[in-house]
Amino acid sequence: MIFRPTVESDLDGYLPLIVTGPAGGITPDAYRAKLAGGQYRPAWTWVAEGAPGAAPLALAVWWGGPGDALPGALDGVFVRESVGSPAERTALAAELLTAAHAAYAGAGAAVPPEFHLFLPGDWHDRPEVVAEVAWRREAARRAGLPVSLERLRYEWTPSAGLPEPAGRLVFRAEPEDEVFVDLFRRALEDTLDAASHKEAHRLGAEAQARQDVAFYRDSMPGERSWWRTARTPGGEVVGFGLPSRNHTSPVVGYLGVLPEHRGHGYADEILAEITRVLAAETDPQRVLADTDLTNTPMARAFERTGYRTIARRLVLSAH
């Protein structure tokens, strides 16, 4: 079996493997669009071939920002229907992912990119989706992605109405990055955000805070000037919000309430301000947001602010 990254001339051979489905994560049209925009690349699209020049048996597609040297996430894994049993599909996909992960490690990746599966909100109750997730999940585990985290995806649209200010908080733009480093660091205490908690435990709170600020400032296409601090009328900082955008949509980048001010409903007001900033700056058709399945306070804040659940995201990672 041959495992290799593709070249431009391979496109017509592997594109038919991208089968639209509830666990596939990609459509052929979306692949072409992101390929043209530099988010997908031939070098980040890998195939498994039974022999040189033969039709590919499996396909894996990684995503990254147009300026990135290495991919940031795995978006989809596909195996040809002729590879019959789930065990055979799993084994082939695992070998393909393992080969690509080794190449990325050789190019400087500290850990394999996470695998993001975008799934229907009721996927646990749909046996056909459960089956499609199962072999991909096992293949990812064998290839070094054993940790799973499920997140809820929310959407706000203008039809929900723009939330009005409650008047309890004053929001300010803050140009100093060090202010946000301090706020990120303080908000990490007892956070219910699993990814932030995990990284802070690995790196330390200060390093994690600096990494977060750098990521949202340098890697997200949203404007730095949109970031807001949230204060009481007396000037005490209670939290912060980062309106942002990814490569396709405005997003709720990050929202934090400082530990000593939690439990007073401030998350609702910060989320409302983020939504108002995005509505004013981007005139969005929709605003997207994610939160961990276990972060029920944040989920309730989204629902109270007019966001609705549209999907779930299963994230498979190395640690």
VENPEUR-V643006 format. One record per residue. N is the residue number from 1. BURIAL is # if it has 16 or more other ideal C-beta (glycine too) atoms within 10 Angstrom, else .. Layout:
N&BURIAL / N&BURIAL
//
This chain:
1&. / 2&. / 3&# / 4&# / 5&# / 6&# / 7&. / 8&. / 9&. / 10&# / 11&. / 12&. / 13&# / 14&# / 15&. / 16&. / 17&# / 18&# / 19&. / 20&. / 21&. / 22&# / 23&# / 24&# / 25&# / 26&# / 27&. / 28&. / 29&. / 30&# / 31&# / 32&. / 33&. / 34&# / 35&# / 36&. / 37&. / 38&. / 39&# / 40&# / 41&# / 42&. / 43&. / 44&# / 45&# / 46&# / 47&# / 48&# / 49&# / 50&. / 51&. / 52&. / 53&. / 54&. / 55&. / 56&# / 57&# / 58&# / 59&# / 60&# / 61&# / 62&# / 63&# / 64&# / 65&# / 66&. / 67&. / 68&. / 69&. / 70&. / 71&# / 72&# / 73&. / 74&# / 75&# / 76&# / 77&# / 78&# / 79&# / 80&# / 81&. / 82&. / 83&# / 84&. / 85&. / 86&. / 87&. / 88&. / 89&# / 90&# / 91&# / 92&# / 93&# / 94&# / 95&# / 96&# / 97&# / 98&# / 99&# / 100&# / 101&# / 102&. / 103&. / 104&# / 105&. / 106&. / 107&. / 108&. / 109&# / 110&. / 111&. / 112&# / 113&# / 114&# / 115&# / 116&# / 117&# / 118&# / 119&# / 120&. / 121&. / 122&. / 123&# / 124&. / 125&. / 126&. / 127&. / 128&. / 129&# / 130&. / 131&. / 132&# / 133&# / 134&. / 135&# / 136&# / 137&# / 138&# / 139&# / 140&# / 141&# / 142&# / 143&# / 144&# / 145&# / 146&. / 147&. / 148&. / 149&# / 150&# / 151&# / 152&# / 153&# / 154&# / 155&# / 156&# / 157&. / 158&. / 159&. / 160&. / 161&. / 162&. / 163&# / 164&. / 165&. / 166&. / 167&. / 168&. / 169&# / 170&# / 171&# / 172&. / 173&. / 174&# / 175&. / 176&. / 177&. / 178&. / 179&. / 180&# / 181&# / 182&# / 183&# / 184&# / 185&# / 186&# / 187&# / 188&# / 189&. / 190&. / 191&# / 192&. / 193&# / 194&# / 195&. / 196&# / 197&# / 198&. / 199&# / 200&# / 201&. / 202&. / 203&. / 204&. / 205&# / 206&. / 207&. / 208&# / 209&# / 210&# / 211&. / 212&# / 213&# / 214&. / 215&. / 216&# / 217&# / 218&. / 219&. / 220&# / 221&. / 222&# / 223&. / 224&# / 225&. / 226&# / 227&# / 228&# / 229&# / 230&# / 231&# / 232&. / 233&. / 234&. / 235&. / 236&. / 237&# / 238&# / 239&# / 240&# / 241&# / 242&# / 243&# / 244&# / 245&# / 246&. / 247&. / 248&. / 249&. / 250&# / 251&# / 252&# / 253&# / 254&# / 255&# / 256&# / 257&# / 258&# / 259&. / 260&. / 261&. / 262&# / 263&. / 264&. / 265&. / 266&# / 267&# / 268&# / 269&# / 270&# / 271&# / 272&# / 273&# / 274&# / 275&# / 276&# / 277&# / 278&# / 279&# / 280&. / 281&. / 282&# / 283&. / 284&# / 285&. / 286&# / 287&# / 288&# / 289&# / 290&# / 291&# / 292&# / 293&. / 294&. / 295&# / 296&. / 297&. / 298&# / 299&# / 300&. / 301&# / 302&# / 303&. / 304&. / 305&# / 306&# / 307&# / 308&. / 309&. / 310&. / 311&# / 312&# / 313&# / 314&# / 315&# / 316&# / 317&# / 318&. / 319&.
//
